[in-house]
Amino acid sequence: MAPAALAQHGTSQALLDAQLELWHHTFGYVKSMALKSALDLRIADAIHHHGGTATLPQIVSKVVIHPTKIPCLRRLMRVLTVTGVFTVVEHPAIAGEHVYGLTPASRLLVGSGNQAPFINLSLDSIIMSPFLDLSKWFQREELQDQTLFEMTHGQNLWDLADQNPNFGELFNNAMVSDSSFVMDIVVKECSDVFQGISSLVDVAGGHGGAAQAISREFPHVKCSVLDLPSVVANAPSSTEVKYIAGDMFKGVPPANAVFLKWILHDWSDTECVKILRNCKKAIPPRDAGGKIIILDIVVGAGSSKLKHRETQVLFDLLIMFINGVERDEQGWKKIIFEAGFSDYKIIPVLGVRSIIEVYP
């Protein structure tokens, strides 16, 4: 090949690679919608029902789908296998037939304590629709005091969850699902964090999924949950955990330690400092075992793999729609010291999230 042709080929390939990069970003939403369809159709459950592997006819026997759409389902399954949600191999006995299987990711969508409720919330139209107008929110001056979520829905997320029973149930189920999943790992992999603690209050802990997990694993720790009266009114009664009606912006009940799971990322620095100061008043000095235990994202902490970093910053952009923020270490350091604490320790052992121990 002539030098000029080689140069032209290189330029053309670079252009095609650039186009591919743009297309890969552009059509990323199709991948998300394919996963949503799999959840809605309960495809993972169908495969699980057949022992973890299933042919397309076996999947069809367990999902609700119009017969004319079976060829389209095969195409959906192709996307879900190429993107790693399911596995696929040729059927050993039937030519042209495929056998689909569960991956570690799709195994998290079946069985008790599965992650499907959290994924369902994340892919719900109420959560996704605000991002269609993200650029408008950046540009319009009259929206400077309004969140992206409020611009779209006319009210904040918490009010909508209270007033829309279906969305409220979706949101609560997602939080319970996440607590069940991550707390099983926390109490096993981070048990040192809870050593020496005699009492703990889970601030804004909802119906106490996290506190209950801590109480089961560490029965010597007296656990309680602080949340709004409307939440506490519906809290379970058959548990060792005590439920206290209150407001974290007004005060926190006294305890040896305070637990904050995925709470501070919802609030501005000013609001976080106020919450942390109230937490500091509730605990004893450091030499008496007092500390705050935060479970949240620390952007940049943990693995350096691209998928890890990308997920952390995607979460930051997501939580921005309620004016929340996923902080890097400097961001955490700022609010921790401004609230009057003396030191902290980041323990990046929970995937994209970390445990942060904060000391008075």
N, C-alpha and C positions, 0 to 999 in steps of 0.2 A: 504494500500500500504506500502511495506517495506521501511525503511529509505533509503536504497541504491537506490531503485527505485525512491523515491522522489527526491533524489539528482541528479540522472541521468535525470529525467524529467525536473528539474530546469535548468540543464546545457543545455539540448537539446532546451528548450524553449528560453533560452538566445541566443543560436546560431541562432535560427530561427528569433528571433526579430532583431538580428544584420543583418541577411541577408535581412529582410524586409526593414530595414533602408537604406541599400545600394541600393536595388531595387527601393525604393521610389525615391531616388535621381537619379538613372540611368534612369528611365523612365519618369522623369519630363518633358523631351522635348516632349513626346507624348501628354501630357496635353496641352502644348503650341501649338502644331501642330493641335490638335483638335479644339482649339479656333480659330486658323488661318483658318481652313476649314469652321468653322461656319461663319466667316466673309466673306470669299470668296463666299460661297453659299448663304449668306444673310439670314441665318436661323432666326436670331432675327427679321429681317424685316418681314419675312413671318409670324411669330407668332404675331408680332405687327399688321399686316394687318388684322388678324382675331380677333382683340380686346384684345390681350394680352395672350390668350390661344389658342392652336391648337392641333389637332391630327396629327399623322404622314401623313395620306393622305392629310390633309389640308396644311401641310408644303410642301409636294411634289408638290402640285398644284401651288406653288409660287416660287419654286427654280428650277434651271436647273440641272437635274440629270438623268442619264440613268436608265431606269426602272429596269434593272438587279441589280442595286446598292441599291435598296430600303432596303433590309435586312441589308446591311452594314450601311446605314444611321441610322437605328434603333440602331445599336451598337455604332455609333458615338454619338447619342443622349444619350445613357446610360452613356458614359464617361462624357459628358457635364452636365448631371444632378447630377451624383455622385460628380463631382468637383465643383458644385454650380453655374454653368453658367446659367442653366435653372432649373425649378422645374418640377416634374412629379407626377401625381396621376392616379389612375385607372379610366378609363372612366365609368361614372355611368350607362350607358345603353348598352355599347358594350363590351362583355367579351373579355379579352385579349388585348384590345386597351388602349392606354395611352393618357393622355392629358398633353401637355407640356406648361409651362408658363414662363414668364419673371421674373427674379429676379432683385433686385436693381442693381446688376452688369450688367446684360444684357440689362437693360433699358437704360444704358449709351451708348449702341451701336445703338440706333434707334432715329429718330427724328432730329430736327435741333440742331446744336451744339454738336452732339454726339462725343464719344471718339474713334470711329472706325478708323479714320485716324492715330491717334497716335499708336494704337495697330498694325495697318497694317505696319507702319514703323518699329516698334520694332521687328516684326516677319518676316520682309523681309530678303531674303537670303543675300543681301549686308551687312546688319547689323549683321546677325547671323554667317555667314561663317568665319569671322576672329577668332571666338572662337574655331573652330576646331583645330587651330594651336597655341593655347595659350601657351602650354608647350614649343613648339619650340621657340616662341618669348622670353620666360624666359631664355632659354639655350644658344641661339646663340649670340656670342660676337659681330658679325658684325651687329646685329640688335639693338645695344644699343641706337642709335640715331634715330631709326625708330619706329613709332607707330605700334601697332598690326594691325590697319586698313590699314596703308600704306604697311605693309609687305604682306598683302593679295591682296590688290587692286592696288598697285603701285602708289598711290597718296592719298592725304589726303581727308577727308570727304567733305570739302567745295569745293575743286576743282572738285571732282566727281559729286557733286550736281549741279555745274555750267555746267559741260560738258555732263552729262547724263540727258536729259530733263525729262524722266520718274521718275528717282530717285529724281531729283530736285523738281518735283511737289509733289511727295510722302512726301518728307521732309518738304516742305513748308506747305502742307496741315496738316501735323501732328502738326507743331508749331502753326498754326492758331487754330486748334482744342483744343490744350492744353490751349492756351491763353484764348479762349472763355470760356472754362470750369472753369479754376481756377480764372480768373479775376471776373467772376460773383460772386464768393464766397468772393474774396478779398474785393471788394468794399462794400459788405454788412457786412461782419464779421470783417473787419479791417478798418472801416471808420475813426477811430480815427487817424490812421497813416497819413491820408491826410488832417487832420484839420490844418488850419493855413498856408497852402501852397498856394502860388499865381501862381507859375509856376513850371513845371516839364519837364525834358527831359528823355525820355526812350532810354537808350543807347543800341545800337544793337537791336532795337525794331522791325526790319523787316518792315512789312506793317502796323504796328501800332495797332494791335488788343488790346494789353494791354492799350496803351495810349488812344485809343478810348473809352474803357470801363471806364477809369478814367474820361475822359472828359465828358462822358454822365452822370455819377453819380455826378460829382463835376464840374458843368459848370463854376464855378468861377476860376478853375485852368486852366491856359493856358498851353496846352500840346504840346510837340514836340517830334519828333523821330530822333535820330542820327543813320545813318547806311551808309554802303558803297554806292558809287554812283550807282553801278549796281543794288542795291536793291531799292534805292530811285527812280530810273528811272521808276520803275514799281509800285510805290506806288499809292494808290487810291487818286483821286483828290476831291471827294465829301465828305469831312470830315473837321471838325474843327481843326484837328491835323495838325501841320506844320511838313514837312519832310525836314531834313537837311542832305546833303551829306557830309561825313567826315569819320574819322578813330579814334576810341576810344583810340588807342595807341598814337595818335598825339595830341589829344585835345578834350574837351567836351564843347559844348556851355553853356553859363551861364544860370542858373536857380535856383529857390529857393530850389529845390530838384532834385536828380538824381535817376532814377529807373533802377534797374538791375534785370531782370527776367531770371533766369536760364542761366546766361552768365558766371559768374566766375568759375563755375564747369568745363568749357571747357579748362581752362588755368592753367599753373603752378603758383606757389607762386610768382615767379619773375614777370611774366606777369600780374598777378592779382594786385600786388602792383603798377605796372606802371599804370594800368587802374584806380585804386582807387585814386592814386595821381592826375591824370588828373580830376577825378570827384571832388576831394577836391578843386581844383583850381576853379571849375565852380560854387561852392555854397558859400553863405554868411556864417558868423560865426554862431555858435549854437544859441546864444542869439537873432539872427535875423531870426531864423527859418530854417537855413541851415541843411540839412541832406541827407544821402544816404539811399535809401530803397532797400534792397536786398530781392529777393524771390528765395530761394534755399533750398537744403537739409542741415540740421544740423544733422549729424549722432549722434544718442543717444538722440536727443530732441523729445519731444512728448510722445506718448503712449509707455508703456513698453511691450505691447503685442508682441509675437514672430513674427507675420506676419508683423507688422510695422517695427520692427528692421531688419528683414530679407530683406524686400523690400529696405530699405535704403542701406544696404551693397551690395545688388545685383546691385543697381544703381551705386554704387561706382565701382564695378568690370566692369560693362558695360561701364561707361564713361572712364575707364582706357584705352580702346582701341583707344582713340585719345589722350592719355596722360592727360586726365582730372582727376579730383578728387572731390569726395563728402567729405567735411571736417566735422570733429567733432568741438565742440566749441573751443578747443585749436587751431585747424587749422585755424578757422576763426579769432580768437583773434590775432594770429601771423601776418596774412597779414593786418588786420585792423590797428593794432598799428604800424606796420612797415611802413604803408602808411601815418602815421602822424595823425591819428584820436585819439580822447581823450576817447571815450566811445562807447558802443554799447548795444543794448537790443534785445534779441531773443524772438520772439512771436511764439510759436509752435502751430498754430491753423489751419494749412492747410494740415492735414493728415501727410504724410511723409515729407512734406516741411514746411518751416517756413518763417516768415517775420523777417528780421534783420534790425533794425534801427541803423545807424552808424552816430555818431556825430563828427563834426570837433572840 
